[in-house]
């Protein structure tokens, strides 16, 4: 069976080392927070200016001055800190964040990331913090479905959509397999409801099936 | 100072830095006063391009903005900007969020330009100078200066020292340094000495005008 979005989030959470500083992108990556163990010591960064972000705020907790990067109301944990935007992005660009997790339209075999624009002529371009995160975090994890709605793989030899960052992705978590992207190519770490042979036949990227060391 | 008097310094054609990330930290009352003041042909620098029908969106809807410099214009509730953009009635410069913050910081800190890895190898680096430093490609980015900055802080003292509240801080402190005239709307103004000097985020040297705006409890 392929994985549900919740199961994907669970698997990503499992791979985050205890004590990491982590940025969760807007959308599906946000769900990873639900699966972090309370004693993991993982600190969540939100690029609008906070470390130590807690769960979403509800009811009387909602404070319009306390939101995440998706502009949703959130809570603060003990030990949280606030800082302005230049500090928040210097923290990223300076390589202080351990992991950021983002969605993607495409990831290439060399870890190029495309997740901000489809290049459609009538689309309004919007990039937000994606390019800063892509080059700033020590590791970039991508969460996405492996195949687009039309069946085309989103793990590709080379991205056809405009890039967000070059050679930045180290892990790709999908509904049917997890991949590690390294200098030696793309390795299959784990599969879910699909055989390695089928994966290889459906993706135009050379795959190494040995487990990641 | 009253909001209308504070923003009267803004002239047609000015570049106005507007704080806020979505509505958090958005100086809505100052923007309303700017709409009332009537200056047009403005370049607005802000993270977003307006949400809903208030604040920045209302300024756009009033037809006062020639160009928006921002990182993320397209949102579920950015219909005012979307309509103007699709009709070809507004220019857009998309800047990665961290570059936006750093270009503002550079302006405030007297930095002539800086090399950043953000955007290297992407269409947003097209036409820009690049340099390989220690084996990595960096892109040259220039400062963004404002004629006026409109920001929202939490509490000010009478000298203009500012403290902020939670994630509403966002662009306020960097924008305050990057404009010739900085106008801060605050929930409360206290006497000098009432704010702990250890917790002041924006020193008064960066703040020119204060506008108290009561917030509903």
Interface residues (C-beta under 8 A of the other chain):
Chain A: X46 X47 X48 X49 X50 X63 X64 X65 X66 X67 X71 X76 X82 X83 X84 X85 X86 X88 X89 X90 X92 X93 X112 X117 X122 X123 X124 X125 X126 X127 X128 X129 X130 X131 X132 X135 X136 X162 X163 X164 X165 X166
Chain B: X21 X22 X23 X24 X25 X47 X51 X71 X72 X73 X74 X75 X81 X82 X85 X86 X92 X94 X95 X96 X97 X98 X99 X100 X101 X102 X104 X105 X116 X117 X118 X119 X120 X121 X122 X123 X124 X164 X165 X166 X167 X168 X169 X170 X171 X172 X173 X174 X201
